[in-house]
């Protein structure tokens, strides 16, 4: 987990944040078998 945090800090940008948000939204809508 710490490695991911350090990678995020090193590559901090608005585009990186948008990419994370879009991936999160896609996962929410593709969830199978969740509540």
N, C-alpha and C positions, 0 to 999 in steps of 0.2 A: 504494500500500500504506500509506503514512504517513497518508493521509487516512482510510482505514478504521480505522487504529489510534486516531487522534484522535477519530473518531466513537464508537468503542467506549468510550474513556475517558470521554467526555462523557456517554454514555448508560448508564453502568455500573449494572446492577441484576441481581438474581437471575433475574427473568423474562427479561431479555435473554440471560443465560447459558443458561437452559433452552431458549429458542428456538433458539439456535445448536446446542446439543447435539441437539435433536430433528431439526433440519434435517440435521445430519451423519449421524445414524442413518438417516434416510430415504434419503439419497443412497447410503449404503453398501448398503442392501438393494435399491435400484433400479438399481444399476450393471449396465450391459449391456456385454458384451465385455471385461470385466476378468478378471484372473487369479483 
